[in-house]
Amino acid sequence: MLNFCGVDTNFQPFLFMKKIAIHWQILIALVLAVLAGVWLPGSVKYVDWMGTLFLNGLKMIIVPLIFTSIVAGVANIGSGANLGRIGLKTIGYYLLTSTLAILTGLLMVNIIKPGAGVNLNKVAEVDGLSGEQPSIWDTLLGIVPDNVFEAMVKGDILSVIFFAMLVGFFIPRISAKYSAQLVNLMNGLYEVMMKITMFIIKFTPFGVFGIVYKEVAAQTDVLELAKGLGGYALTVVVALLIHAFGILPLILKLVGNISPIKHIRNMAAPLLTAFSTSSSSATLPLTMGAVEKGAGVSNKVSSFTLPLGATINMDGTALYECVAAMFIAQYLGIEMTIAQQVTVVFTALLASIGAAGIPMAGLIMIGVILSAVGLPVYYVGLILAVDRPLDMMRTAVNVWSDSCAAVIIAKSEGEKLNY
């Protein structure tokens, strides 16, 4: 069933599903969940536990998977020059695609002007956005943890990545006797984490069903709530589609000489899961499985690019934040100058780096952008009604961009991919 990830298929939750590819299972679960949420919203309490268990399982594995994969990957890279080369390529790609995403959003919001003439009678209350938002400088300082175990418990992924890179970097630089043992240990632990991950993946359709069922059942009045926001939602969706199916495939083909169609087929299961969970961090184990087992990317590359991408590479989020800030300005009748729009672009790029890979993280970071251009954070409440479905779409774009980075960088390192 999960051969795209190289998973042993001896165990199946339901044998009749064995011959159905995992991405079709997820898609079927997604459709059934939407129908059930619309027609049987009162029955959600009987199945929402499936989504909770599935997300808990994914969250359980995130920190140990990231730590072991990065330590093993960096230790296996060898020289610091190799690590620096891969690091520069990764950061360069992430900055480029995020900037292109923001500029796409800026172009579309200036063409469509969704906020002009919109009349919304009420601005929704937004919990947690009225206080002071963390600055970009605070985010950067937080990369170095004062207590690495506390960072692991809290799920501070940037701190975990930093510490794991240090451990992996210095393992080859100690006595060869101990270095070899530690490398073998970390490789073994990483293999164990991947086996657990692949086991959890088998239950993805059931988790998706529980998650989406609950969300749809809770949004029975979403059409009424979203009245007047159709232009804004359309602008975000069109910009996301242009970036996901235009810009990123073009980069795949021109830079990596990789078939976008083959790659998106391989990434079907992680993308559908990202869409359903709205969490790039929770989807990370599935993304790593698809990229390594399906695309043939080495652990050396995937262990560095994907965890880092799930933390700082938020193309969809950056695009959305830019459109949202411009929409609010248009709604308030404020004409943004070129300088202010440049500020929006730059701040959206930095804010997307600081955004967590969890549902609605981008909504919180919009406060940083609004403050940078002098707009009241209070008006974030304007876009709450349609945020959840847009969150699902932008998360899928985030994961899609991360996977493109992994295969492009692997190809640039001379690795032979499966397509």
C-alpha positions in Angstrom: 0.0 0.0 0.0 2.8 2.5 0.9 5.4 1.4 -1.6 6.0 5.1 -2.5 7.8 5.3 0.9 9.3 1.8 0.7 7.1 0.7 3.6 6.6 -2.9 4.5 3.0 -3.7 3.7 2.7 -6.9 5.8 0.6 -4.9 8.4 -2.6 -3.3 7.2 -5.3 -1.8 9.4 -7.9 -3.1 7.0 -6.9 -5.7 4.4 -9.4 -4.5 1.8 -7.5 -1.2 1.6 -4.2 -3.0 0.7 -4.5 -2.5 -3.0 -5.5 1.2 -2.9 -2.6 3.6 -3.0 -2.2 5.7 0.1 -2.9 9.1 -1.6 -6.2 7.7 -2.9 -7.1 6.5 0.5 -6.5 9.9 1.9 -8.5 11.6 -0.9 -11.4 9.2 -0.3 -11.2 9.9 3.5 -11.2 13.7 2.7 -14.3 13.5 0.6 -16.2 11.3 3.0 -15.3 13.6 5.9 -16.6 16.7 4.1 -19.9 14.9 3.3 -20.2 13.6 6.8 -19.4 17.0 8.3 -22.2 18.6 6.2 -24.8 16.0 6.6 -24.0 14.5 10.1 -22.4 17.3 12.1 -23.9 15.9 15.3 -22.0 12.6 15.0 -18.5 14.2 15.0 -17.9 13.3 18.6 -17.8 9.6 17.7 -14.9 10.0 15.3 -12.9 13.1 16.1 -10.7 11.0 18.4 -9.1 9.5 15.3 -7.7 12.8 14.2 -6.5 13.6 17.7 -4.6 10.2 18.0 -3.1 10.6 14.5 -1.9 14.2 15.2 -0.5 13.1 18.6 1.4 10.3 16.9 2.9 12.6 14.3 3.8 15.2 17.0 5.3 12.5 19.1 7.8 11.6 16.4 8.8 15.1 15.2 11.5 16.0 17.7 13.3 12.6 17.8 13.0 12.3 14.1 14.5 15.7 13.4 17.2 15.3 16.0 18.4 11.9 14.9 18.1 12.6 11.1 20.0 15.9 11.4 22.8 14.4 13.6 23.2 11.4 11.4 23.0 13.5 8.2 25.5 16.1 9.3 27.9 13.5 10.7 27.7 11.6 7.4 28.4 14.8 5.3 32.0 14.8 6.5 33.8 18.1 6.0 32.5 21.4 7.1 32.9 22.6 3.6 30.3 20.1 2.4 27.9 21.2 5.1 28.4 24.8 4.3 27.8 24.2 0.6 24.5 22.4 1.2 23.5 25.1 3.8 24.1 27.9 1.4 22.1 26.2 -1.4 19.2 25.5 1.0 19.0 29.0 2.5 19.4 30.6 -1.0 16.5 28.5 -2.4 14.3 29.3 0.6 14.9 33.0 0.3 14.3 33.0 -3.4 11.1 31.0 -3.4 9.6 32.9 -0.5 10.4 36.2 -2.1 8.9 35.1 -5.4 5.8 34.0 -3.5 5.4 37.3 -1.7 5.9 39.2 -5.0 3.2 37.0 -6.6 0.8 37.8 -3.8 1.6 41.5 -4.0 1.0 41.6 -7.7 -2.3 39.8 -7.5 -3.6 42.0 -4.6 -2.7 45.1 -6.5 -4.5 43.9 -9.6 -7.7 42.5 -8.0 -7.9 45.0 -5.1 -10.1 42.8 -3.0 -10.4 45.2 -0.1 -11.7 48.2 -2.1 -15.4 48.9 -1.4 -15.8 45.9 1.0 -18.3 46.6 3.8 -18.0 44.3 6.8 -20.2 45.2 9.8 -18.2 43.4 12.4 -14.6 42.6 13.1 -14.2 39.3 14.9 -12.4 39.2 18.2 -8.9 37.7 17.9 -7.5 36.1 21.0 -3.7 36.4 21.5 -3.1 39.0 18.9 -3.6 42.2 21.0 -0.4 41.8 23.0 3.2 42.4 21.9 4.3 40.0 19.1 7.8 38.4 19.2 10.3 40.4 17.2 12.5 38.9 14.5 15.5 39.6 16.7 13.9 37.6 19.5 13.3 34.7 17.1 16.9 34.7 16.0 18.2 34.8 19.6 15.9 31.9 20.5 17.7 29.7 18.0 20.4 29.1 20.7 18.6 27.4 23.6 19.6 28.0 27.2 18.2 24.5 28.0 18.1 22.1 25.0 15.9 19.6 26.9 13.4 22.3 27.6 13.5 23.3 23.9 12.8 19.7 22.9 9.9 19.4 25.3 8.4 22.7 24.0 9.0 21.7 20.4 11.2 24.7 19.6 12.3 23.2 16.3 14.9 25.9 15.4 16.7 25.3 18.7 16.6 21.5 18.2 17.9 21.9 14.7 20.8 24.1 15.9 21.8 21.7 18.7 21.5 18.7 16.4 23.7 20.4 13.8 26.4 21.1 16.5 26.3 17.4 17.7 26.5 16.1 14.1 29.3 18.5 13.2 31.5 17.5 16.1 31.0 13.8 16.1 33.5 13.2 13.2 36.0 15.5 15.0 36.4 13.3 18.1 38.4 10.1 18.5 37.8 7.8 15.6 36.9 5.0 18.1 34.0 6.9 19.6 33.1 8.7 16.4 32.3 5.5 14.5 30.2 4.2 17.4 28.2 7.4 17.6 27.6 7.6 13.9 26.4 4.0 13.9 24.2 4.7 16.9 22.6 7.8 15.3 22.1 6.0 12.0 20.4 3.2 13.9 18.2 5.5 15.9 17.2 7.3 12.7 16.2 4.1 11.1 14.0 3.2 14.1 12.3 6.6 14.0 11.6 6.1 10.3 10.1 2.7 11.0 7.8 4.3 13.6 7.0 7.1 11.2 6.0 4.6 8.4 3.8 2.8 10.9 2.0 6.0 11.8 1.6 6.8 8.1 -0.6 3.7 7.6 -3.3 5.4 9.7 -3.2 8.7 7.8 -6.7 8.1 6.1 -8.4 7.6 9.4 -6.6 10.6 11.0 -7.5 12.8 8.0 -11.2 11.7 8.3 -11.4 12.6 11.9 -9.6 16.0 11.5 -11.6 17.2 8.4 -14.9 15.9 9.8 -14.5 18.0 12.9 -13.5 21.1 11.0 -16.4 20.9 8.5 -18.9 20.2 11.2 -17.8 23.3 13.1 -18.1 25.5 10.0 -21.7 25.0 9.0 -22.2 28.8 8.8 -18.9 29.5 7.0 -20.7 30.9 3.8 -22.6 33.5 5.8 -19.4 34.4 7.8 -17.4 34.7 4.6 -19.8 37.1 2.9 -17.9 40.1 1.6 -14.5 38.2 1.8 -14.9 36.3 -1.5 -12.5 38.7 -3.4 -9.9 38.4 -0.7 -10.1 34.6 -0.6 -10.0 34.5 -4.4 -6.9 36.6 -4.5 -5.0 34.3 -2.0 -6.1 31.2 -3.9 -5.1 32.5 -7.3 -1.7 33.6 -6.1 -1.1 30.3 -4.3 -2.0 28.4 -7.4 0.3 30.5 -9.6 3.2 29.9 -7.2 2.5 26.2 -6.7 1.7 25.2 -10.3 3.6 27.8 -12.2 6.7 29.2 -10.4 7.8 26.1 -8.4 7.4 23.6 -11.3 9.4 26.0 -13.5 12.2 26.1 -10.9 12.1 22.3 -10.7 12.4 22.0 -14.5 14.9 24.8 -15.2 17.2 24.4 -12.2 16.9 20.7 -11.3 15.8 19.3 -14.7 13.2 17.3 -12.7 9.8 16.4 -14.0 7.2 18.4 -11.8 4.5 15.8 -12.7 6.5 12.8 -11.4 7.5 14.7 -8.3 4.0 15.9 -7.4 2.7 12.3 -7.9 5.3 11.1 -5.4 4.3 13.9 -3.0 0.6 13.3 -3.2 0.2 11.7 0.2 2.2 14.3 2.2 0.5 17.2 0.3 -3.0 15.8 1.0 -2.0 15.4 4.7 -0.6 18.9 4.9 -3.9 20.2 3.4 -5.9 18.3 6.0 -3.8 19.0 9.1 -2.7 22.6 8.2 0.6 21.7 9.9 3.9 21.5 8.0 5.6 20.3 11.1 3.1 17.5 11.7 3.5 16.5 8.0 7.3 16.4 8.2 7.6 12.7 8.9 5.5 11.9 5.8 7.4 14.4 3.7 10.8 12.9 4.7 9.5 9.4 3.9 8.2 10.4 0.4 11.4 12.3 -0.5 13.8 9.7 0.7 12.0 6.4 -0.2 10.1 7.8 -3.2 12.3 10.3 -4.8 15.6 8.7 -3.8 17.0 11.8 -2.0 19.8 10.8 0.5 19.4 11.3 4.2 22.4 13.6 4.0 20.3 16.2 2.1 16.8 15.5 3.3 17.8 15.6 7.0 19.1 19.1 6.5 16.7 20.7 4.0 13.3 19.3 5.2 13.4 20.0 8.9 14.8 23.4 8.3 12.2 24.1 5.5 9.3 23.0 7.8 10.5 25.7 10.2 11.7 28.7 8.0 10.5 28.0 4.5 6.9 29.2 4.4 6.1 30.2 0.8 2.4 29.9 1.2 2.3 31.6 4.5 4.5 34.5 3.3 2.3 35.1 0.3 -0.9 35.0 2.4 0.5 37.4 5.0 1.4 39.9 2.3 -2.1 39.7 0.7 -3.8 39.9 4.1 -1.9 43.1 5.1 -2.7 44.7 1.7 -6.3 43.7 1.9 -6.7 45.3 5.4 -5.1 48.5 4.1 -7.4 48.6 1.1 -10.4 47.9 3.4 -9.4 50.9 5.5 -9.0 53.1 2.4 -5.2 53.5 3.0 -3.1 53.9 -0.1 0.1 52.0 0.5 3.2 53.8 -0.9 5.9 51.9 -2.8 8.1 52.1 0.3 5.4 50.7 2.5 4.8 47.8 0.1 8.5 47.1 0.1 8.3 47.0 3.9 5.4 44.6 3.7 7.5 42.3 1.4 10.5 42.4 3.6 8.6 41.9 6.8 6.5 39.1 5.4 9.7 37.3 4.5 11.1 37.7 8.0 7.7 36.9 9.6 7.3 33.7 7.6 10.7 32.5 8.8 9.6 33.1 12.4 6.2 31.4 11.9 5.7 28.0 13.6 4.7 25.1 11.4 1.3 24.8 13.2 -2.3 25.7 12.2 -3.0 29.4 12.0 0.6 30.4 12.8 0.6 32.8 9.8 -2.4 34.5 11.2 -0.5 35.3 14.4 2.5 36.6 12.5 0.4 39.1 10.4 0.5 41.2 13.6 4.2 41.8 13.0 3.5 43.0 9.4 0.6 45.3 10.3 2.7 46.9 13.1 5.6 47.5 10.7 3.4 49.6 8.3 1.4 51.3 11.1 -1.9 49.3 10.7 -3.9 48.3 13.7 -3.5 44.6 14.6 -7.2 44.5 15.6 -8.3 44.3 12.0 -6.8 40.8 11.6 -10.3 39.8 12.8 -11.6 40.8 9.3 -10.2 37.7 7.7 -10.9 35.0 10.4 -14.0 33.7 8.6 -12.1 32.3 5.7 -8.8 31.7 7.3 -9.1 27.9 7.9 -9.5 26.8 4.3 -6.8 29.2 3.2 -4.6 27.9 6.0 -5.0 24.4 4.5 -4.0 25.6 1.1 -1.0 27.6 2.1 0.3 24.7 4.3 0.2 22.4 1.3 2.2 25.0 -0.7 4.7 25.3 2.1 5.3 21.5 2.1 5.4 21.4 -1.7 8.1 24.0 -1.8 10.2 22.2 0.9 10.0 19.0 -1.2 11.1 20.8 -4.3 14.1 22.2 -2.4 15.1 18.7 -1.3 15.1 17.2 -4.8 16.8 20.2 -6.4 19.6 20.3 -3.9 20.1 16.5 -4.1 20.3 16.8 -7.9 22.9 19.6 -7.6 24.9 17.4 -5.3 25.1 14.8 -8.0 22.6 12.3 -6.5 20.7 10.0 -8.8 17.0 10.4 -8.2 14.3 7.9 -8.9 12.8 10.1 -11.6 
